[in-house]
Amino acid sequence: MPTTVDAAVVWVAVGQVALLVAALAAVHAPLGAYMARVYTSSRHLRVERAGYRLARVDPDAEQRWSTYLFSLLGFSLASVLLLYALGRLQDHLPMNLGFTGLDPAGAWNMAVSFVTNTNWQWYSGEAAAGHLLQMTGLAVQNFVSAAVGMSVAIALVRGFARSGTDARIGNFWTDLTRSVVRILLPIAFVAAVVLVANGVIQNLSPHTAVETLAGGTQHVLGGPVASQEAIKELGTNGGGFFNANSAHPLENPNPFTNVFEIFLILLIPFTLPRTFGLLVGDRRQGWAVLGAMAGLFAVALALTTWAELAGPGAAPQAAGAALEGKETRFGLAASALFATATTGTSTGAVNAMHDSLTAPGGGVVLFNMLLGEIAPGGVGAGLYGMLVLAVVAVFVAGLMVGRTPEYLGKKIGRQEITLVALYVLTTPAVVLVGTALSVVLPDGLAGQQEGGPHGLTEVLYAFASAGNNNGSAFAGLSAGTPYYNTLLGLAMLVGRFVPIALVLALAGRLASQRSVPPSAGTLPTHQPLFVGLLGTVALVVVGLTFVPVLSLGPVVESLS
């Protein structure tokens, strides 16, 4: 029997959700309009021009989709190599706090993880990474990897908005620079100040050993935490300065900072649909995409909150609540909200151990990632993921009525739907192949702490997190081994850059087309009917792919 839910706890859950919705609604229109101006402005800031001269690029040169892609891949490859070198040579860096360099497999995994916006951490931050590595390596990638996702989303939007441009979708270097300088840096600076004012630490102090009153020894931790915490959440990165991540009191001291960090996670993903609507010249299209995102998020939040508050299972019933692995400073409802936000986006930050969620609660957050993190998704990645599914939705609708599908005045033909199909199939292939290998190979089985359905869920969660560039972990899998570091690193690379390549190719195809005016038979894509169709397509595409493995993992565990 489930435990009895306290009415006061329910009202707290409703209150924090209402506060979060009000805050997001207040900034939605102005921030969305500001970002639209950023990506359409013809003016370059002085600091931006200096960067362009240093990199020897022409910020006004329009790039074809292939050139845009090669610029992105070249930048990402250089980032991986630089971060790998920093990790391997850490013991030769200043402010290394006495930590040695990372082993080859570990440095590879860390470098790929942060460059792909995954931020999966096989190591404990306070016991493996010095201040310089945290600041010049990890924090920098928190900015630029988020900016890469935003750039790809804007490039796809241009593909819909432009007509007959010879596959030219903008300039990667301009989009990347503006995303960092004009959007991420200003917001992160303000957010860091707010976090410092509410108790998050920000210093360059080493970890100092002090003697306690009982005669023991305790390490007082220090570091530039607030500045990294701000962009960690804002850029939907998720890598924590400390191993406990946002459950650590120096990263997330109190209920206010907890809600504020959730606000930062959802801020840009829920606002980009407004930017999309403005750039394509029809705000209603942005509202439709936002409606589908919000609807899926609301369902996931309701189910996760119910699972954690009701606490189905023998242990929660005996304890009076599903408290194991939760931070009592925040409570069950705040843990459920944070878990939904972090897996509905590609963030990966946690304020509770997801391995300690109830079986149905863990199943929901796992499904959030398997859904492709489109509700509302990562910074940039959520928008372009939802737009790809919108193409699937109009294609399905076109098949039902016997018309050539159109979306925003662009015909969806064989080549476009081929790119979309490959996009949809890439991540499931990465997740399922990686999981299958790891439940049969000795090195994969050695990392499981538990057998049966829960052990399968641990492995599936790890590859869902890596393949979808989330970064959160179930915390029951020993993933810091050469096997998992190498294989999960490959999953992150494929899960990030193959979909990006397909999205940019789709953007180029769309930008090359001439826009066609809507006719009497054109499916309205701004009405509630299409919003419902879009949400249904997202659920069906994921359901048909992952239902078998979910049935063997969290579903069986929930019923046992």
C-alpha positions as semicolon CSV with decimal commas, in nm:
position;residue;x (nm);y (nm);z (nm)
1;M;0,000;0,000;0,000
2;P;0,128;0,351;-0,074
3;T;0,197;0,590;0,208
4;T;-0,049;0,866;0,296
5;V;0,036;1,200;0,137
6;D;0,037;1,498;0,373
7;A;-0,183;1,780;0,239
8;A;0,076;2,040;0,343
9;V;0,338;1,865;0,131
10;V;0,104;1,873;-0,167
11;W;0,045;2,247;-0,125
12;V;0,421;2,307;-0,106
13;A;0,462;2,114;-0,431
14;V;0,189;2,317;-0,600
15;G;0,326;2,644;-0,464
16;Q;0,680;2,597;-0,591
17;V;0,551;2,495;-0,936
18;A;0,328;2,802;-0,946
19;L;0,620;3,026;-0,847
20;L;0,838;2,870;-1,116
21;V;0,572;2,909;-1,386
22;A;0,515;3,274;-1,289
23;A;0,888;3,350;-1,309
24;L;0,926;3,180;-1,648
25;A;0,617;3,356;-1,783
26;A;0,748;3,695;-1,672
27;V;1,069;3,666;-1,872
28;H;0,936;3,467;-2,168
29;A;0,842;3,751;-2,403
30;P;1,126;3,998;-2,333
31;L;1,402;3,737;-2,334
32;G;1,262;3,564;-2,642
33;A;1,246;3,893;-2,830
34;Y;1,596;3,986;-2,715
35;M;1,741;3,659;-2,845
36;A;1,567;3,711;-3,179
37;R;1,735;4,052;-3,206
38;V;2,071;3,902;-3,114
39;Y;2,062;3,654;-3,401
40;T;1,933;3,903;-3,660
41;S;2,144;4,206;-3,573
42;S;2,392;4,333;-3,832
43;R;2,602;4,506;-3,566
44;H;2,909;4,348;-3,406
45;L;3,025;4,445;-3,059
46;R;3,382;4,564;-3,016
47;V;3,484;4,258;-2,814
48;E;3,326;4,036;-3,078
49;R;3,519;4,205;-3,360
50;A;3,841;4,151;-3,166
51;G;3,763;3,782;-3,140
52;Y;3,687;3,755;-3,510
53;R;4,017;3,923;-3,599
54;L;4,205;3,690;-3,365
55;A;4,039;3,384;-3,518
56;R;4,075;3,530;-3,870
57;V;3,711;3,475;-3,965
58;D;3,466;3,694;-4,154
59;P;3,156;3,723;-3,932
60;D;2,940;3,848;-4,220
61;A;3,016;3,560;-4,457
62;E;2,712;3,334;-4,497
63;Q;2,801;2,964;-4,480
64;R;2,643;2,670;-4,657
65;W;2,524;2,397;-4,420
66;S;2,830;2,180;-4,491
67;T;3,072;2,464;-4,412
68;Y;2,872;2,547;-4,099
69;L;2,900;2,182;-3,993
70;F;3,274;2,156;-4,059
71;S;3,333;2,476;-3,860
72;L;3,136;2,330;-3,571
73;L;3,315;1,994;-3,585
74;G;3,657;2,158;-3,611
75;F;3,586;2,377;-3,309
76;S;3,459;2,079;-3,109
77;L;3,757;1,862;-3,201
78;A;3,998;2,135;-3,090
79;S;3,801;2,166;-2,765
80;V;3,823;1,791;-2,699
81;L;4,198;1,788;-2,757
82;L;4,258;2,091;-2,535
83;L;4,043;1,960;-2,250
84;Y;4,203;1,615;-2,278
85;A;4,547;1,776;-2,247
86;L;4,440;1,978;-1,943
87;G;4,310;1,664;-1,774
88;R;4,620;1,456;-1,846
89;L;4,864;1,733;-1,746
90;Q;4,675;1,858;-1,442
91;D;4,960;1,785;-1,202
92;H;5,172;2,041;-1,394
93;L;4,907;2,315;-1,375
94;P;4,884;2,590;-1,112
95;M;4,612;2,555;-0,848
96;N;4,593;2,179;-0,900
97;L;4,538;2,128;-0,524
98;G;4,786;1,840;-0,537
99;F;4,572;1,628;-0,770
100;T;4,742;1,412;-1,029
101;G;4,658;1,399;-1,399
102;L;4,366;1,185;-1,509
103;D;4,425;0,845;-1,668
104;P;4,384;0,827;-2,049
105;A;4,034;0,673;-2,048
106;G;3,917;0,909;-1,776
107;A;4,058;1,219;-1,948
108;W;3,897;1,108;-2,276
109;N;3,560;1,064;-2,109
110;M;3,580;1,399;-1,929
111;A;3,684;1,587;-2,244
112;V;3,412;1,436;-2,462
113;S;3,155;1,474;-2,185
114;F;3,195;1,849;-2,141
115;V;3,241;1,929;-2,511
116;T;2,919;1,746;-2,600
117;N;2,723;1,929;-2,327
118;T;2,676;1,595;-2,148
119;N;2,885;1,665;-1,837
120;W;2,884;1,303;-1,726
121;Q;3,125;1,274;-1,433
122;W;3,285;0,942;-1,346
123;Y;3,501;1,120;-1,086
124;S;3,438;1,318;-0,769
125;G;3,496;1,685;-0,846
126;E;3,642;1,782;-0,511
127;A;3,882;1,485;-0,515
128;A;4,004;1,489;-0,876
129;A;3,981;1,835;-1,038
130;G;4,186;2,139;-0,934
131;H;4,063;2,496;-0,958
132;L;4,240;2,577;-1,286
133;L;4,098;2,270;-1,460
134;Q;3,753;2,360;-1,328
135;M;3,775;2,723;-1,445
136;T;3,969;2,715;-1,772
137;G;3,854;2,373;-1,885
138;L;3,515;2,270;-1,753
139;A;3,351;2,611;-1,699
140;V;3,460;2,735;-2,043
141;Q;3,307;2,430;-2,208
142;N;2,989;2,491;-2,011
143;F;2,955;2,815;-2,205
144;V;3,067;2,712;-2,552
145;S;2,899;2,370;-2,564
146;A;2,568;2,536;-2,475
147;A;2,633;2,800;-2,741
148;V;2,691;2,527;-3,001
149;G;2,344;2,386;-2,931
150;M;2,185;2,729;-2,957
151;S;2,368;2,794;-3,286
152;V;2,237;2,472;-3,441
153;A;1,882;2,553;-3,333
154;I;1,901;2,900;-3,489
155;A;2,051;2,754;-3,809
156;L;1,751;2,519;-3,841
157;V;1,510;2,806;-3,778
158;R;1,680;3,000;-4,058
159;G;1,625;2,699;-4,283
160;F;1,250;2,735;-4,230
161;A;1,254;3,115;-4,249
162;R;1,468;3,157;-4,562
163;S;1,377;3,086;-4,922
164;G;1,611;2,993;-5,209
165;T;1,940;3,076;-5,033
166;D;2,160;2,803;-5,184
167;A;2,169;2,614;-4,851
168;R;2,318;2,911;-4,664
169;I;2,208;2,908;-4,300
170;G;2,422;3,172;-4,130
171;N;2,773;3,186;-3,988
172;F;2,873;2,942;-3,712
173;W;3,138;3,169;-3,563
174;T;2,898;3,462;-3,539
175;D;2,623;3,251;-3,385
176;L;2,864;3,093;-3,136
177;T;3,015;3,424;-3,031
178;R;2,684;3,604;-2,991
179;S;2,533;3,315;-2,793
180;V;2,818;3,338;-2,542
181;V;2,881;3,713;-2,527
182;R;2,530;3,851;-2,553
183;I;2,315;3,582;-2,392
184;L;2,492;3,330;-2,172
185;L;2,758;3,551;-2,010
186;P;2,529;3,835;-1,894
187;I;2,264;3,603;-1,752
188;A;2,524;3,377;-1,587
189;F;2,695;3,677;-1,427
190;V;2,370;3,795;-1,267
191;A;2,282;3,440;-1,163
192;A;2,623;3,391;-0,999
193;V;2,576;3,709;-0,795
194;V;2,234;3,586;-0,680
195;L;2,383;3,250;-0,580
196;V;2,670;3,411;-0,387
197;A;2,421;3,635;-0,206
198;N;2,234;3,323;-0,096
199;G;2,526;3,122;0,035
200;V;2,700;2,954;-0,259
201;I;3,077;2,989;-0,216
202;Q;3,305;3,172;-0,463
203;N;3,676;3,179;-0,383
204;L;4,009;3,031;-0,482
205;S;4,081;2,870;-0,145
206;P;4,226;2,520;-0,132
207;H;4,056;2,239;0,054
208;T;4,177;2,318;0,407
209;A;4,206;2,056;0,682
210;V;4,077;2,177;1,021
211;E;4,052;2,010;1,358
212;T;3,699;1,962;1,487
213;L;3,584;2,007;1,848
214;A;3,570;1,629;1,880
215;G;3,938;1,604;1,793
216;G;3,889;1,474;1,440
217;T;3,990;1,625;1,107
218;Q;3,756;1,773;0,852
219;H;3,827;1,935;0,516
220;V;3,671;2,276;0,453
221;L;3,606;2,292;0,082
222;G;3,668;2,598;-0,133
223;G;3,660;2,697;-0,496
224;P;3,495;2,915;-0,763
225;V;3,162;2,737;-0,724
226;A;2,896;3,004;-0,786
227;S;3,035;3,109;-1,124
228;Q;3,037;2,748;-1,243
229;E;2,702;2,665;-1,083
230;A;2,530;2,947;-1,273
231;I;2,636;2,835;-1,621
232;K;2,605;2,470;-1,522
233;E;2,229;2,521;-1,488
234;L;2,175;2,800;-1,742
235;G;2,356;2,610;-2,017
236;T;2,182;2,280;-1,926
237;N;2,524;2,131;-1,857
238;G;2,492;1,966;-1,517
239;G;2,849;1,886;-1,413
240;G;2,885;1,961;-1,043
241;F;3,182;2,121;-0,873
242;F;3,133;1,864;-0,597
243;N;3,042;1,497;-0,625
244;A;2,705;1,549;-0,458
245;N;2,621;1,803;-0,729
246;S;2,321;2,024;-0,647
247;A;2,252;1,823;-0,332
248;H;2,571;1,975;-0,183
249;P;2,502;2,268;0,053
250;L;2,788;2,471;-0,098
251;E;2,630;2,441;-0,444
252;N;2,265;2,460;-0,342
253;P;2,224;2,588;0,015
254;N;1,849;2,633;0,062
255;P;1,501;2,599;-0,095
256;F;1,528;2,939;-0,267
257;T;1,852;2,852;-0,447
258;N;1,696;2,517;-0,537
259;V;1,400;2,679;-0,716
260;F;1,631;2,943;-0,865
261;E;1,855;2,675;-1,014
262;I;1,552;2,499;-1,163
263;F;1,448;2,835;-1,309
264;L;1,791;2,869;-1,472
265;I;1,766;2,517;-1,616
266;L;1,430;2,587;-1,782
267;L;1,486;2,953;-1,873
268;I;1,633;2,934;-2,223
269;P;1,472;2,604;-2,337
270;F;1,123;2,737;-2,258
271;T;1,201;3,078;-2,410
272;L;1,356;2,972;-2,741
273;P;1,013;2,885;-2,890
274;R;0,930;3,255;-2,862
275;T;1,249;3,335;-3,054
276;F;1,154;3,072;-3,313
277;G;0,809;3,225;-3,365
278;L;0,954;3,572;-3,413
279;L;1,221;3,457;-3,657
280;V;0,974;3,268;-3,881
281;G;0,732;3,563;-3,869
282;D;0,449;3,380;-3,691
283;R;0,438;3,391;-3,313
284;R;0,163;3,130;-3,311
285;Q;0,412;2,869;-3,432
286;G;0,625;2,939;-3,127
287;W;0,323;2,905;-2,899
288;A;0,241;2,568;-3,056
289;V;0,591;2,431;-2,995
290;L;0,588;2,572;-2,643
291;G;0,250;2,412;-2,578
292;A;0,376;2,067;-2,678
293;M;0,688;2,108;-2,463
294;A;0,492;2,231;-2,160
295;G;0,229;1,959;-2,193
296;L;0,484;1,679;-2,192
297;F;0,675;1,840;-1,906
298;A;0,360;1,879;-1,698
299;V;0,265;1,513;-1,739
300;A;0,616;1,398;-1,645
301;L;0,623;1,627;-1,342
302;A;0,283;1,509;-1,221
303;L;0,379;1,143;-1,249
304;T;0,719;1,186;-1,083
305;T;0,576;1,393;-0,799
306;W;0,298;1,140;-0,743
307;A;0,546;0,853;-0,738
308;E;0,773;1,022;-0,484
309;L;0,500;1,158;-0,256
310;A;0,294;0,839;-0,258
311;G;0,608;0,632;-0,212
312;P;0,485;0,296;-0,344
313;G;0,692;0,010;-0,204
314;A;0,765;-0,160;0,127
315;A;1,058;0,060;0,235
316;P;0,883;0,398;0,180
317;Q;0,574;0,266;0,355
318;A;0,776;0,162;0,658
319;A;0,962;0,496;0,670
320;G;0,652;0,706;0,605
321;A;0,796;0,852;0,282
322;A;1,046;0,776;0,004
323;L;1,323;0,970;0,182
324;E;1,627;0,752;0,108
325;G;1,871;0,942;-0,115
326;K;1,679;1,271;-0,083
327;E;1,796;1,603;0,065
328;T;1,576;1,690;0,362
329;R;1,654;2,061;0,308
330;F;1,439;2,044;-0,005
331;G;1,190;1,764;0,050
332;L;1,032;1,511;-0,183
333;A;0,837;1,754;-0,401
334;A;1,143;1,968;-0,474
335;S;1,345;1,657;-0,553
336;A;1,076;1,541;-0,798
337;L;1,064;1,885;-0,962
338;F;1,442;1,902;-0,995
339;A;1,461;1,547;-1,135
340;T;1,193;1,623;-1,394
341;A;1,359;1,948;-1,498
342;T;1,705;1,798;-1,525
343;T;1,595;1,496;-1,732
344;G;1,341;1,691;-1,937
345;T;1,639;1,904;-2,040
346;S;1,991;1,779;-2,113
347;T;2,119;1,912;-1,782
348;G;2,223;1,618;-1,569
349;A;2,240;1,813;-1,242
350;V;2,075;1,637;-0,948
351;N;1,964;1,739;-0,600
352;A;1,877;1,379;-0,508
353;M;2,016;1,043;-0,614
354;H;1,805;0,914;-0,903
355;D;1,895;0,559;-0,805
356;S;1,696;0,629;-0,487
357;L;1,381;0,739;-0,666
358;T;1,090;0,501;-0,642
359;A;1,069;0,251;-0,928
360;P;0,792;0,441;-1,113
361;G;0,961;0,776;-1,042
362;G;1,290;0,648;-1,178
363;G;1,107;0,510;-1,479
364;V;0,954;0,849;-1,558
365;V;1,282;1,042;-1,543
366;L;1,446;0,770;-1,754
367;F;1,164;0,805;-2,008
368;N;1,219;1,182;-2,012
369;M;1,568;1,122;-2,148
370;L;1,459;0,850;-2,388
371;L;1,198;1,094;-2,521
372;G;1,492;1,284;-2,666
373;E;1,484;1,559;-2,404
374;I;1,239;1,777;-2,593
375;A;1,022;1,880;-2,299
376;P;1,167;2,139;-2,308
377;G;1,506;1,990;-2,392
378;G;1,858;2,123;-2,366
379;V;1,966;2,474;-2,462
380;G;1,909;2,474;-2,838
381;A;1,889;2,095;-2,862
382;G;1,534;2,089;-2,726
383;L;1,409;2,331;-2,991
384;Y;1,569;2,160;-3,288
385;G;1,460;1,820;-3,153
386;M;1,099;1,936;-3,129
387;L;1,111;2,093;-3,476
388;V;1,234;1,762;-3,620
389;L;0,937;1,589;-3,457
390;A;0,710;1,861;-3,597
391;V;0,830;1,755;-3,943
392;V;0,740;1,394;-3,853
393;A;0,398;1,510;-3,736
394;V;0,314;1,693;-4,061
395;F;0,445;1,398;-4,260
396;V;0,213;1,161;-4,074
397;A;-0,077;1,402;-4,120
398;G;0,003;1,431;-4,491
399;L;-0,005;1,054;-4,531
400;M;-0,348;1,041;-4,367
401;V;-0,505;1,293;-4,606
402;G;-0,303;1,208;-4,916
403;R;-0,122;1,542;-4,954
404;T;0,244;1,635;-4,978
405;P;0,330;1,745;-4,622
406;E;0,431;2,104;-4,559
407;Y;0,567;2,283;-4,255
408;L;0,608;2,659;-4,246
409;G;0,579;2,680;-4,622
410;K;0,841;2,411;-4,694
411;K;0,761;2,084;-4,869
412;I;0,867;1,772;-4,681
413;G;0,984;1,533;-4,950
414;R;1,183;1,210;-4,964
415;Q;1,521;1,364;-4,886
416;E;1,391;1,571;-4,595
417;I;1,209;1,280;-4,434
418;T;1,514;1,056;-4,481
419;L;1,724;1,300;-4,279
420;V;1,452;1,317;-4,015
421;A;1,424;0,937;-3,996
422;L;1,798;0,900;-3,948
423;Y;1,785;1,166;-3,675
424;V;1,506;0,982;-3,491
425;L;1,686;0,645;-3,515
426;T;2,036;0,760;-3,413
427;T;1,992;0,794;-3,038
428;P;1,787;0,473;-2,990
429;A;2,059;0,283;-3,178
430;V;2,329;0,430;-2,952
431;V;2,133;0,361;-2,632
432;L;2,016;0,009;-2,713
433;V;2,343;-0,115;-2,864
434;G;2,545;0,021;-2,570
435;T;2,305;-0,131;-2,318
436;A;2,301;-0,468;-2,497
437;L;2,680;-0,488;-2,501
438;S;2,706;-0,393;-2,134
439;V;2,463;-0,658;-2,007
440;V;2,647;-0,942;-2,182
441;L;3,017;-0,844;-2,171
442;P;3,210;-0,920;-1,849
443;D;3,347;-0,565;-1,819
444;G;2,994;-0,426;-1,846
445;L;2,847;-0,669;-1,594
446;A;3,127;-0,593;-1,348
447;G;3,001;-0,237;-1,308
448;Q;2,653;-0,335;-1,192
449;Q;2,601;-0,323;-0,819
450;E;2,267;-0,501;-0,843
451;G;2,127;-0,766;-1,071
452;G;1,780;-0,818;-1,214
453;P;1,554;-0,537;-1,337
454;H;1,726;-0,268;-1,129
455;G;2,068;-0,359;-1,265
456;L;1,934;-0,338;-1,620
457;T;1,783;0,002;-1,541
458;E;2,119;0,125;-1,411
459;V;2,291;0,035;-1,739
460;L;2,004;0,161;-1,956
461;Y;1,999;0,490;-1,763
462;A;2,375;0,536;-1,817
463;F;2,352;0,496;-2,194
464;A;2,031;0,698;-2,215
465;S;2,210;0,975;-2,027
466;A;2,519;0,956;-2,250
467;G;2,339;0,909;-2,581
468;N;2,103;1,197;-2,512
469;N;2,383;1,416;-2,372
470;N;2,216;1,446;-2,032
471;G;2,488;1,350;-1,786
472;S;2,288;1,249;-1,480
473;A;2,353;0,903;-1,336
474;F;2,153;0,645;-1,148
475;A;2,440;0,637;-0,897
476;G;2,430;0,257;-0,870
477;L;2,663;0,182;-1,160
478;S;3,043;0,174;-1,118
479;A;3,110;0,365;-1,438
480;G;3,462;0,493;-1,367
481;T;3,629;0,202;-1,546
482;P;3,817;0,197;-1,878
483;Y;3,529;0,002;-2,035
484;Y;3,253;0,244;-1,939
485;N;3,466;0,555;-1,980
486;T;3,552;0,456;-2,336
487;L;3,213;0,324;-2,448
488;L;3,009;0,603;-2,286
489;G;3,246;0,858;-2,444
490;L;3,172;0,710;-2,787
491;A;2,799;0,719;-2,709
492;M;2,825;1,089;-2,620
493;L;3,006;1,173;-2,944
494;V;2,764;0,987;-3,169
495;G;2,461;1,105;-2,973
496;R;2,569;1,469;-3,008
497;F;2,725;1,516;-3,348
498;V;2,539;1,276;-3,576
499;P;2,202;1,441;-3,494
500;I;2,362;1,786;-3,533
501;A;2,496;1,690;-3,877
502;L;2,151;1,567;-3,983
503;V;1,981;1,881;-3,849
504;L;2,218;2,110;-4,036
505;A;2,173;1,907;-4,356
506;L;1,796;1,944;-4,311
507;A;1,838;2,318;-4,254
508;G;2,034;2,346;-4,578
509;R;1,767;2,154;-4,772
510;L;1,492;2,375;-4,633
511;A;1,679;2,700;-4,693
512;S;1,732;2,601;-5,058
513;Q;1,358;2,558;-5,117
514;R;1,123;2,826;-5,233
515;S;0,850;2,890;-4,977
516;V;0,502;2,794;-5,092
517;P;0,195;2,984;-4,974
518;P;-0,054;2,794;-4,760
519;S;-0,360;2,655;-4,935
520;A;-0,698;2,523;-4,824
521;G;-0,546;2,179;-4,773
522;T;-0,248;2,294;-4,565
523;L;-0,244;2,157;-4,212
524;P;-0,261;2,446;-3,962
525;T;0,042;2,398;-3,738
526;H;-0,047;2,662;-3,483
527;Q;-0,371;2,516;-3,347
528;P;-0,436;2,288;-3,048
529;L;-0,500;1,992;-3,281
530;F;-0,142;2,008;-3,409
531;V;-0,007;2,054;-3,056
532;G;-0,182;1,732;-2,956
533;L;-0,056;1,555;-3,269
534;L;0,300;1,670;-3,201
535;G;0,292;1,544;-2,842
536;T;0,141;1,213;-2,952
537;V;0,405;1,162;-3,221
538;A;0,679;1,220;-2,963
539;L;0,531;0,962;-2,727
540;V;0,460;0,704;-2,997
541;V;0,805;0,731;-3,157
542;V;0,970;0,673;-2,819
543;G;0,717;0,416;-2,702
544;L;0,757;0,190;-3,003
545;T;1,135;0,197;-2,961
546;F;1,191;0,161;-2,590
547;V;0,883;-0,015;-2,448
548;P;1,047;-0,362;-2,457
549;V;1,357;-0,261;-2,260
550;L;1,154;-0,043;-2,023
551;S;0,926;-0,340;-1,959
552;L;1,226;-0,549;-1,854
553;G;1,363;-0,274;-1,628
554;P;1,159;-0,014;-1,436
555;V;0,819;-0,163;-1,525
556;V;0,905;-0,508;-1,387
557;E;1,063;-0,348;-1,080
558;S;0,752;-0,136;-1,021
559;L;0,530;-0,444;-1,033
560;S;0,754;-0,661;-0,814
